[in-house]
């Protein structure tokens, strides 16, 4: 999912250059700015997926369905 930026501002950041270059390679970004933009987009998208997944899980739990949770994370089991 690609987000449209409505406001862009110049920022002065002190970043770990090695991490930035690794992220740039992983993300396939051409520039450091593109790297940061893509990383931010991924974080936002992942947070939205997590929110939706938890909402669906909570809906299932409220419905009374029996869930066998082998990790013991649902319903405090």
N, C-alpha and C positions, 0 to 999 in steps of 0.2 A: 504494500500500500504506500503510495507516495503522497505526502502532505504538501499542500501549497503554502508557501511562506508569505504571510501578509506584511510582515515588517522585518527588515533586516538591519542589523546594527553592527558596526565594527566593534570587536572585542579584543582585548589584549589578554592572551592566556599564556601561562607557563605550563607546558606539557612535556611529558617524557617522550623524547623524539623516537626512541626505539619502539615504544608502544604505539605511537602514532603511525610509524612506518609499517609495523606488523598489521595494524588494523586496516591501513590503506591497502595492503596486499590482500588481506582476507576479504575485504569488501569490494575489491576491484575498482577502487576510486582512482581518478586521475590526479586529483589535488588533495591537499590536506584539508581544505575547506569542505570539499565533497565528502571526504572521509568522516569528518565530524557530523555533517548533515545526515549522511546515511546511518551512522551509528545512532544518532538521536531519533531518527525515524524508526529504527529497529526497536529501540527501547520503548518508544511510545506505542508501537504496534503490539509488542509483547505484553505490555501492561494492559492494553485493551483486551487481548486474547485471554489473559489471566482473569480479568474482571468478568468477562463473559462466561468462562469456564466455571468460576466459583458461583456465579449467579445460577447457572444451570444445575450445579451440584446442590446448592441450597434448595432449589425448587424441588429436586428429586427427594431430598431428605424430608422436606415439609410435606410431600405427598404421601409419606408413610411407606414408601418402597423399602424393602429390606436390602441393604447393601452389605456384602461381605467385604470388609476392608482388611486386606492381609497386612497392611502397614500400620493399622491402628490409628488412623488420622481422622476418621469420620465418626461423628457421634461420641467422641471421647473414648472410644474403645481401645 
